[in-house]
Amino acid sequence: MKLQHEANAHINKKQNKFSKEFKELANPLRTLIKNSLNNTIELENALLHLVEVELWTQRSVEVWGVK
């Protein structure tokens, strides 16, 4: 049981590291997009698709884990 606990801790550590790094990249990208584009439907679509990327990435990490 201890070995399984250690394996789960290792997996969680990798997932948390990935999530932190992903947010560190996505947040400045979101800010850049908001600050650089005019308030148009294209801006809304860009931000919507960024959210979509975040959600699909989160699902992939939850289902398949991180390399």
C-alpha positions, 0 to 999 in steps of 0.5 A: 500500500505504501508503494501505491501511495508513493506512486500516487504522490509522484503522479500528483506532483507531476500533474501539479507542476504541469498545471502551474507551468501551464497557468504561468504561460496561459495567463500572460497570453490571455493578458496579451490578447486582451491588451492587444486586440480590439473588443470584437467578436474575434477577441471573444472567439480567441478568449473562448478558444483559449478557455477551450484549450485549458479545459481540454488540457485539464481533461487530458491530464486527468484522464491520461496523466502527464508524460 
